[in-house]
């Protein structure tokens, strides 16, 4: 039988953080985990949207709980403040971190720290957040970190000579690079966890072709013809956000998964379907690139992991 939301285990007492939890995949992930007993922190950039999403989840009568916290993954200061506050309020540690939030295919913008917005939010923000929260994860045996990537990683290339697109920027090129970075980060994090003897597992997942409001969510842009066609396809052909969240939920909870597992839909070209462990592009398996990205990320963010 294909794996479904009903196959989630009882998560009573498990502490979870989901970034970008106010809509789309993040909302469905937070809802499902709370309905199965987890204590979920919905980490969101826009508090009003987060509060409304939390109320919607509470209305479903979950056996767990949801709370909302402010987090802007484009700001290293916001990330540090969130992690410090959460860790102080939860001294027993963190069972599960879902690195879900992201932006896609936007005109070139920079974060308050000077990073290109897509790499800064999708990768560097989650790199910094995971590093700040790693002591809380290590405190809980067999905790997990799940980072949401995309099939767009297959068109990505790490341009270390122009990582921020200052010389030449393409919004889809930058998006693909950020999603490739998600997988390289997951692989290198798992290698370092293994070396340190930690029981924490780093996983990755992708939703396939799912109907979410990720596209152009943060900035209003003029759509090209191709993007308008993609928008039509999303509305008519894509699977629901609830189905798109299944790979993340599987990576977060399925027993026996090896570290650095990558989970996606089991249908044609991994666009739709139920979750299974899937392969990744050759560029996402390059150890030298993963090690270099780690070093660059550490230098840019100033965040060093406890085992480094």
C-alpha angles and dihedrals in degrees: 000000000000116000115259139177088266088066092066111118124238106280101187111158095008113135115220137179120200118187118213090018099153097086147006119003093355093054093048091047093050092045095051094047093048091047088057094051106271124142099234128196109201104210107201141168096215111051097197091055090046092051091050091049092049091052090051090054093046089053089063090064100240120196088223130048141251131209130177126231132179117250129159108188090196090067123068089198092054091048092051093047092049094048093046093049094045094047092048092051093045108044092164091069142241126295100189137013117192111197096199110136120103150144125229138207099344129156113268111289131157130225122238086265093055100256124136102264100239096047090038094053104030098042116006093044092052092042089056094043093050091048093051091047098042094097088056091049093047089053090066118064114238095005118162141218116204118191118193113226130168143228083254087080085080091069092043128107127182105238098193091174091059103017094157096046092241093141099038125004131191117172095218092042089053092047093051090049091052092050091048087051089056091060096042088050092051093050094047093044090054092049091053093045090052091049091052093049093241121154091216112117125210115210137174133207141179128204100218113220102343131168105244136137094242093113112093090345097142104035131032109237138174107254122227120227090259091052091049089053090049089051090053090048092050091054096045109026107027124097119245124277087245090060091041090057093057096086090053092048091047092050089048099051116011111118121238099022114149119235114269091029114159116210129196141149119301097222133096111322088347090282099125140006144060125329126276136153108274138186128253135218118280090249090062090059097055106119094193090055091048092051092047092048090051092053092047092047091051091050095046097046100032088225115137119188118235094246096049 
